[in-house]
Amino acid sequence: MQIEKLDYSNMPKHIALVIDGNRRWAENNGLTTREGHKAGAKNLENIAKFCNNIGIKYLTAYVFSTENWKRSKTEVSALMLILKAYLDSFAKKRGI
């Protein structure tokens, strides 16, 4: 949908996303799992900016399920490092 065609009078205040499929996407694109997770994080950042630009006030992203804890320690650690990097970057940009 083009942004020009959005009905701003009927915009939700809050949306929620379930983030899934970064590993599959990476595999299908010849990338490592870590690269897939990083691409997913960047995509979520783009979605958040878009939501902000069109007036969606709240965005909830479910990014780590209880099933994720069953993955290898290496992958869980990589996911936590990606999350930490994004939170640190967010805080730095906002002087927090």
JONOR-V434496 format. One record per helix or strand of 3 or more residues. SS is the DSSP state (hx for helix, st for strand). FROM is the first residue (numbers start at 1). LEN is the number of residues. If there is no record, write none. Layout:
# JONOR-V434496
ss->[SS SS]
from->[FROM FROM]
len->[LEN LEN]
This chain:
# JONOR-V434496
ss->[hx hx st hx hx st hx hx]
from->[3 8 14 22 33 58 66 73]
len->[3 3 5 7 21 5 5 21]
